[in-house]
Amino acid sequence: MTATPGAHSVTATAGTVPANGTWKAGPVATESASRLRVDGRPPLFAARDTFVFTAANGAVSQSTVRLDAAGTRLRCDGRPVLLAGDAASDAGGNTLTAADPGRLRTERYPA
């Protein structure tokens, strides 16, 4: 397995199923809040990554994994935000995992 740091605090980990080839994680795309900051970065609502599988015979396929925030009480812009430990995976074992988002604080924005 290979863990690839993603945008902000989401990590993409390539799976190992099936064993006759290799999965590789692409860049992690995220949806973030506009007015809230966590250690200077906006918290995330969701993340997605497309993993590419290359079989031993050269065949190529892909799988997209989407991680959405669970229905937590912590909301921003009317949507729940990702919390540490939120994760999503597919049948190949490809996984997106939210890490500790850091310290939460608000910042003032001009009207």
TISE-114376 format. One record per residue: x negated, y, z of N, C-alpha, C in turn. Coordinates in steps of 0.001 Angstrom, whole numbers, plus 500000, padded with zeros to 6 digits. Each point is the difference from the previous one (the first is absolute). Example, Ala and Ser with C-alpha at 12.3 -4.5 7.8 and 13.67 -1.06 7.14 Angstrom:
2
486810494310507800500890501190500000499100501200500000500350501050499280499180501190500060500770501090500730
This chain:
111
499168498813500000500832501187500000499128501243500000500468500997499284499296501266499969500933501101500467499586500754500980500798501121500490499495501275499351500901500754499401499655501238499336500660501156500730499226500986500504500639501132500661500897500719499016501189500335500427500931500692499128500083501465500352500941500669499374500231501398500297500468500121501446499502501008500691500361500261501391499686498782500861501037499361500529499758498921500941500679498695499569499953499688498717500542498746499480498868499211499365499922498720500339498964499130499446500641498943499116499403499787498833500443498949499083499054498820500146500566498815500249499207498786500138500432499011498927499042499588499157500295499069498907500247498606500552500966499301499408500382498662500441499102498904499458500312498771500373499201498837499596500843498894499378501282500260499703500888498982499446500413500443498599499875499195498954499443498648500014498477500025500021499409498851500243498546499901500170499240499935498679500706499921498865499312499847498708499676501331499333499811501041500782499666501311499453499735500992501111499998501292499620499658501052500949500970501168499887500469500487501150500799501215500068499088501190500250500337501145499428499260501236500252501015501118500220499781500773501066500881501123500323499655501204499141501030500710499573499806501267499300500038501142500993500059501228499520500099501141500922501375500038500665500025500396501257501242500095500754500650501356499707501269499967499594500775501226499778500899500195501210500178501250500420500778500263501207501039501095499780501015499998500873500978501083500098499827500586501393499777501311500074499696500599501303500926501154500354499975500357501277500803501104500526499414501329499539500846501032500006499529501299499535499681500986501122500632499848501175499839501012501045499386499504501293499679498754500089499448499442501232498579499540499723499122500133500986498612499567499848499620499082501144499212498976499682499439499084500979498495500034499761499274500560500960498557500223499838499688500699498681500813500995499661499755500811498815500526499421498698500589498809500032500532499370498783501502499769500159500739500029498903501440499729500124500255498524500275500965499684500882500345498595500223500674499424498747500008498702499902500504499331498802501394499427500209500811500080498942501309499360499982499905498608499391499144499858498990499907498743499258498660499921499285499640498793499607498786499772499213500271498850499044499261499979498900500111498873499069498651499772499333499792498778499598498760499639499319500307498887499009499343500059498861500117498932499015498729499161500066500186498718500302498902499048500091499926499238498678498792499784499505499802499293498736499357498651500287500606498944499432499497498638500163499361499552498696498771499511500090499322499428498847499760498529500292500652499133499210499882498552500186498679499502499426499600498813500429498757499393499530500002499834498481501170499818499386500075499827498543500077501328499259499909501127500731499998501325499393501355500680499948501073499294500326501329500610500016500058501076501078500708501073499692500101501124500933501473500277500309500302500236501270501337500406500405499868501028501112501123500604500372499946501000501059501230499939500885499858500572501182501080500059500975499910501336500723501139500659500127500036501270500729500618499772501372499296500462501038500481499909501372500369501408500442501188500146500577500466501290500507500219499899501503499452500960500714500154500091501448500845501226500309501174499779500559500886501095500402500059500070501513500133501214500519500119500176501450501271499322500488499878499314501115501169499372500624500865501099500607501178499650500419500919500977500584499577500448501384498899500718500092499505500479501290500708501277500405499866500348501256500570501262500481499175501196499559498734499780499715499139501093499545500303500275498534500526501188499745500409500366498654499408501360499643499807500202498729499526501279499490500676500213498651500433501211499738500728500289498760501182499051499822500583499535501124501155499122499955499695498541499716498721499632499930499611498624499679499113499429501087500078498681500253499087499387500971498576499981499456499013500059500902498595499979499586499369498652500349498950499640499256499286498757500271499300500083501348500046498907500730499330499907501293498946498906499943499057500057500917498940498982500065500627498618500079499521499096499170500484498627500005501070499712498971500634501026499423500960499749498921499256499317498857500608498965499423499322499250498935501017499401499039499536499743498788500811499319498983499051499139499178500503498848499525499155499120499188500843499295498957499327499348499064500677499229498965499625498522500128500487499182499071499773498554500052498523499624499832499212500874499378498575499739499810499157500337501210500635500553501031499262500392501198499440501405499931500293500737498937499562501392499887500781500828501016499282500826500758500622500682501126499622501476500058500978500824500360499766501399500352500289500127501491499076500623500743500143500142501441499725501442500407500900500556500795499798501349500537499157499898501264498994500846500081499122500035501171500474501093500951499285500182501083500311501044500966499972501347499287501126500726499976500033501257499267499271501155500677499606499851501249499281501077500691500916500791500916499522501145500463500772500843500916501021500818499241501195500035500518501093500735499367500077501411500558500080500969499096500211501390500414500633500747498828500686501060500297500611500797498943499130501211499727500118500528498800499289501211499621501025500983499468499719501253500129500934501021499509499768500226498518501086500183499313499950500302498570500721501321499763499510500769499046500710501261499708501387499688499433500928500857500322501380499811499536500124500246498514
